[in-house]
Amino acid sequence: MKNRVVITGLGVVAPNGVGLDAFTKAIKSGTSGVTFHQELKDKGFSCCIGGIPEVSEEKKAEYLTPLQLRGFNSTSILYGCMAGIDAWKDAGFSVDENSNVDYDSGLIFGTGTSGIEKFREAIYKIDDQNVRRLGSTSVVQTMASGISAYLGGILGLGNQVTTNSSACTTGTEALLLGFERIKNGKAKRMLVGSSSDSSLYTWGGFDAMRVMSYKHNDSPEQGSRPMSETASGFVPGSGAGALVLESLESALERKATIYAEVLGGNINSGGQRNGGTLTAPNAEAVQKCIRDAIVDAGIAAAEIDAINGHLTATSKDSLEIENWTKALHRKGADFPYINSLKSQVGHCLAAAGAIEAVASVLQIKDQFVFPNINCEDVHPEISELISSDSIPIKMIEKNMNMVVKASFGFGDVNACVIFKKY
């Protein structure tokens, strides 16, 4: 017998809301977290807008000690710690540095780049022959697994504690890896999620690739336009999302609040063949990922109420919709609701899957479909495939039983997870 897996805690640090309450309110009302950043303009970026969570010094001190904050310069680790600690507390656990090691609980928390600002700091010091002035935390802040190292220690987790990294698929992949571990009886609980730096050094390469929008520097809130005919590229974002996954048995035993059940999912790759490249998806593999997720979850495609897509506001949005219609064998008026959180927060890169998974689960908890903002002008290629009624531009109150979340990333990698009302 495999364990059933449920979600008992959520945490989020997003451009349009820090903390679960603020984030829930923002996504329901369609509040944008995209703003203009003078620093991007000063550095010669074409795209001078982005989504950066607002975190005060006082807020940081609620999560990290003065000792941890000394010489601290990694927004990725900061956001991840905040979201992870919030999710852990939301699940009903306390944070106590004197507690015993919890061998039943583990952590899989992903990131793309960790502490890139700290890296820059270190590079300059080394170039100036000041190696001894690097400080004792430069390694842990810049190693990819820095986020899991920080969180694992703060929470005293004794099961698997690790970091994954699969570009924009990272957060959804982390969730599925944690799900498998609990399902197979290797852990009772797994804190899963992902985070991403808010750094122009992370965003610069995308600006150079000309995949980011440069047309809305004077109207930042209108810049991120998934599925829109006037989409002009993605808007960079940052932050973190976290979920506590738990075996149903453990959750019931301690009378925990259950947000939703994770029914199953799939992770695959298109192998950079059949149209797939380092930066473009193999459509056949995307469709297979979705179909295999449905099989793994033991459901029928007709049962799906809503899709939280990847949908980045690039030329690939139409292809993604086509892939969904083929994988689900549903199109036109029969297509489920579909939305993209990126319209509100931008593309949070490695953090996208986790933040969007939190949004997906909230839709089940509160029974609503959050709106796609900036999508009054649906792309004609998309209109040919699905009804515009499937793309809500205002929040809809709806009986939500089953929501699918998918992420597709550089390297031709895919992940798809299916959540169900418990």
Disulfide bonds with the S-S distance in Angstrom:
none
